[in-house]
Amino acid sequence: MKYYLVVGEASGDLHASRLMAALETEDPEADFRFFGGDYMVSMGGKMVKHYKDLAYMGFIPVMIHLPVILANMKRCKEDIVAWNPDVVILVDYPGFNLNIAKFVHAKTRIPVYYYISPKIWAWKEYRIKNIKRDVDELFSILPFEVDFFEKKHNYPIHYIGNPTVDEVASFEKQHSISFDEFVKINQLENKPIIALLAGSRKQEIKDNLPDMLKAAASFTGYQLVLGGAPGIMTDYYSRYIGKNKVKILFNQTYQILQHADAALVTSGTATLETALFQVPQVVCYHTPIGKFISFLRRHLLSVKYISLVNLIANKEVVRELVADSMTVANMRTELTQLLTNKGYQVKMLSEYKNIVNCLGDSGAPQRAAHLMVTLLKKTDYKL
């Protein structure tokens, strides 16, 4: 069968590539075409557009690049119609992908599957109307989403487990180098590591990295190692690093976490990855006009937390420094706790283990692929 996948960011690229591998085991004749990234390219098929041309966030960057975004959206729609796949699989990235779903549903008979459901439980809950209308099957990777979609909105979904569990477990099986070897390979200092994960988009890096560096630089007994995001050049990071002493490692986020003592992490999949590697962390997310955003967060957001770790646990496991609370002083204070307060560390790591239990067994991509192929074989949507 022919599978058309649409991905808009780095984490989606990784998740989609694992799904593609699983689909090939279920359907040896699988043919892929996609808007995606390097991980997906490694699985074969045809990449129409790289996700880095889609990944804009924030009102001003989106408005500035609106012609490019609209052109890519038009290209995607036309390409889907021309290729006429057996299914369109959308991966997260709702601002773009829900528009694609609306078009495919209205203009074709191609089924729309959504892998990694949009986080409408946090923001823009009204989008449930679009999902009910335009998405044929929704595949969730967060356990609390089942009640939200099925009980609150009477929309049946498939909870298939969390693929990040598989990705981290697979990595740990294949990579067991010592700290000394890691340091030698990457020409690092012989000091413990504070990991800096400043996001995968340029706007996130611009907003978060400078203050992260200011906060962590005072811990002179540690070395700072920054996880470089795919598609972001060293020159871009250099604008915000300045004279700070930090080592950038690209395509080694998991290796960094495997050897880090603590981490400063922006919200997103990285917070869950950090927890799965059992690294104490603080979540840092800068926004412009922080006090106003904090007010909106308290009064308009449907959830208490922004990090996946706290959302899954349904309580504050890790400290979230967001908007006006993300200050250099607050980050330094929290880092001190993470690095020196043994009881604080032990409690956080214990909560991490509870989160792993909540997520369930590994094998999420395989379960999703099996279910997708089974559903497609049962129902002939196309003319």
Steps between C-alpha positions, in 0.01 A plus 500: 500500500596865457552710814526880495638647825512864608739609775582853619784471753799297621321277752233416242772403253639246747158363596391474136818317398435233766141470383622456140731218609209331678269547200755326279488194725120495475491585129811396305367688196478829692584804289566832677479862395526780753557846632759403760863491602829315498388206714214435260733528200712224651195272487456545126219642292483850354534821701303783339599769752718517812320592823747783565313694229180464706616545858404855589348584837374815667269761353767727347718226338187334358375830355840581350523159335130467419549499119752215534271306736200540270708399197618186677144420606381536140787283379414231754133490404574482127762231553264283704235518228753425226654202680163368623622300801306234687522710816628836621673477838536831683751527784430766767555861368130591509516853357610358167368147515139572594479719190630209294247268665215737414606510136551124465165425662312755287666438164593130495397158626843439654480409873678731745683343794646723771804352677587691819178686553483881516526632856165675493447413868749780576399765248239550228264229619250615236713313247322183610232589242761491223643173626160331518418620150833449322696224678399138446725342765690668784802333663594631843835466679396657831286294740294790637377585149267200500265655754523840335399380154274208585325608820495876459447517123360158413764445232661153504878488466780243511752523784805313374760584765775758470765462227755699700520201736603285202746757368681542831503125573634424152773760540609372840531144364726617218707762683684411817820706482646631824513865601875504435449365148223752430723784618792380289297447182349848519809681633323609817644589837527248780218669695142393571248625245210742514292437189334790319204408278378833366242381248494393136376826344695820445254709699526267801879511488503878470263539795638235735870442443651832617345484848567127528867572442506785751343277764721196442830684449536569872537126572872494425546144618291381205529522123209618286403280206235624260291260294504640146166470321478342153494760224642781718849614399784569744507863384147550629592371846810723501280811495368413846795319656732800490800447726335230709697179529275229355547202270238433230441137402269434206296180467610391847218610729455148638876461551508829691210396723658160559795673667347820646462576870221755445322673213336828406226403256240684296151352499419221257608143436843582644355521851374141475826381343693657787277322751545165324877544526453569874659845485381763751363797306341841511265607221574847364284677246529869423216694341479867408293723730541240774259643757219518247567146377504376859161661554361329188651169609327519838163603360475350149705183484307182571791329679717579800831405340689537173753216526412144401660373820261694724201445273542123508556498875216752551714682756818704517786253470737752341505876551357701209649846451275654238444857379562742788631227732781411256776717641871437529472511879221239506691269268813527714302423814341193343828376355655525844222278635541249217875474545542516877178395673513120510148462639362724226676291234381167640139614518504621139659182371246291690217693337662439161463125557130544572463688171663215310245262654216731392619497140479123472708246314730571210390419145288808419605530132435132442156515659412810298623349173314174555180685577537735203557220249215296647259793478605583145447145384157486659368822345526614141465876527619589152300501179 
